[in-house]
Amino acid sequence: MPTIDPTFKLTWRGNENDMSFIADLMSDALNPPAQAVSLRKAIKDGEPHPTEWLAEAYFPDPPDMLSIKNLFSHVMEKQEPWHEPFFEELQNDDWVKFALGSLGPITAGRFYLHGAHDRETIPLDDKIIPIEIEANQAFGTGHHPTTAGCLMLLDRFAGWAPQNVLDLGCGSAVLAIAATKMWARPITASDIDAKSVEIAEENVHLNGVADKVDIFESEGFDNPALAQKAPFDFVFANILAGPLTQLAPDMAKYIGKNGRVMLAGLMADQETKIVDAYTQNGFRQINRLDHATWPVLLFVKE
Ligand SMILES: C[S@@+](CC[C@H](N)C(=O)[O-])C[C@H]1O[C@@H](n2cnc3c(N)ncnc32)[C@H](O)[C@@H]1O
């Protein structure tokens, strides 16, 4: 992602459902879409508010407020309460850091994701797995519902012991770091984007697992060095519905019999298409986590 200065920011305040709905639309329904969207609990007196959430959307140019209002006045008719968005112009030269850097730590299952500034807040509990991720130019601080959903579903399968794991579309490498810490075994990670690969490398060092995570730049399985590592018996793919559908035949090719694939990044209305694509390619759905309108699906290869 480019560094942009200045940046325009819209903020909404409301309950979790409404705010996650708005955050989804800001990412998907606007043309052009917001360049970054964050969804988080509002902070009151230094503590996360129990019920109030913020949806924040960042734009390189002033957004078209009329079309935003039209879009939301239509879709928000049944959503109460309706709050007018708050609009501001930022003068920060690292907008992604600005957007995400002030977000507090989050807990997803046994995983505790935090920035360097929150190290002292790591709970003193042996069951907690801390992961340090700085807000940066790669996706995956854990604040997006798809990442948190993958971590929550991963947490349920702590007892599994897959031998050959791939985090495809690793972004910050948050899922690879979580999996290598939880399963205590080496993991492969890949991303189509060179900048994300660079940041993923930094994050595995930061988390003390650089010797356990092997990272490749690759579109899907196109990099032969990555394909050579197959067959995988567990693959995470938190990317978008389009690439997930296109990848179904290759997933079938590179995942071994009884191997699992966890898919995220799709929205609820894209689920049938994904389930059909994976079923047609020899997978059977075995689990589903419904998280803030972004389902996470788990399939086994028959
Ligand atoms: C939504 S982010 C997920 C990041 C991280 N895995 C997480 O769960 O937070 C999707 C990532 O997939 C990468 N990506 C998108 N299409 C891809 C493809 N066809 N092959 C590999 N990576 C891809 C993007 O560059 C991006 O870093």
The ligand as an SDF file (V2000), in Angstrom:
LIG
                    3D

 27 29  0  0  0  0  0  0  0  0999 V2000
   -7.2630  -10.5430    3.7690 C   0  0  0  0  0  0  0  0  0  0  0  0
   -5.5140  -10.6220    3.7380 S   0  0  0  0  0  0  0  0  0  0  0  0
   -5.2400  -11.8800    4.9800 C   0  0  0  0  0  0  0  0  0  0  0  0
   -3.9380  -11.7570    5.7160 C   0  0  0  0  0  0  0  0  0  0  0  0
   -3.7760  -12.7450    6.8650 C   0  0  0  0  0  0  0  0  0  0  0  0
   -3.6900  -14.1110    6.3800 N   0  0  0  0  0  0  0  0  0  0  0  0
   -4.9120  -12.6210    7.8650 C   0  0  0  0  0  0  0  0  0  0  0  0
   -5.6270  -13.6080    8.0570 O   0  0  0  0  0  0  0  0  0  0  0  0
   -5.0760  -11.5610    8.4540 O   0  0  0  0  0  0  0  0  0  0  0  0
   -5.2730  -11.4710    2.2050 C   0  0  0  0  0  0  0  0  0  0  0  0
   -3.8420  -11.5950    1.7690 C   0  0  0  0  0  0  0  0  0  0  0  0
   -3.8430  -12.5050    0.6600 O   0  0  0  0  0  0  0  0  0  0  0  0
   -2.9620  -12.0300   -0.3420 C   0  0  0  0  0  0  0  0  0  0  0  0
   -3.4550  -12.6180   -1.6100 N   0  0  0  0  0  0  0  0  0  0  0  0
   -4.5290  -12.2520   -2.3230 C   0  0  0  0  0  0  0  0  0  0  0  0
   -4.6920  -13.0580   -3.3940 N   0  0  0  0  0  0  0  0  0  0  0  0
   -3.6850  -13.9720   -3.3370 C   0  0  0  0  0  0  0  0  0  0  0  0
   -3.2880  -15.0770   -4.1580 C   0  0  0  0  0  0  0  0  0  0  0  0
   -3.9730  -15.4100   -5.2700 N   0  0  0  0  0  0  0  0  0  0  0  0
   -2.2070  -15.8030   -3.8000 N   0  0  0  0  0  0  0  0  0  0  0  0
   -1.5050  -15.4710   -2.6790 C   0  0  0  0  0  0  0  0  0  0  0  0
   -1.8180  -14.4140   -1.8850 N   0  0  0  0  0  0  0  0  0  0  0  0
   -2.8970  -13.6940   -2.1940 C   0  0  0  0  0  0  0  0  0  0  0  0
   -3.0240  -10.5290   -0.2180 C   0  0  0  0  0  0  0  0  0  0  0  0
   -1.8450   -9.9180   -0.7330 O   0  0  0  0  0  0  0  0  0  0  0  0
   -3.2040  -10.3270    1.2900 C   0  0  0  0  0  0  0  0  0  0  0  0
   -1.9540  -10.1450    1.9430 O   0  0  0  0  0  0  0  0  0  0  0  0
  1  2  1  0
  2  3  1  0
  2 10  1  0
  3  4  1  0
  4  5  1  0
  5  6  1  0
  5  7  1  0
  7  8  2  0
  7  9  1  0
 10 11  1  0
 11 12  1  0
 11 26  1  0
 12 13  1  0
 13 14  1  0
 13 24  1  0
 14 15  1  0
 14 23  1  0
 15 16  2  0
 16 17  1  0
 17 18  1  0
 17 23  2  0
 18 19  1  0
 18 20  2  0
 20 21  1  0
 21 22  2  0
 22 23  1  0
 24 25  1  0
 24 26  1  0
 26 27  1  0
M  CHG  2   2   1   9  -1
M  END
$$$$
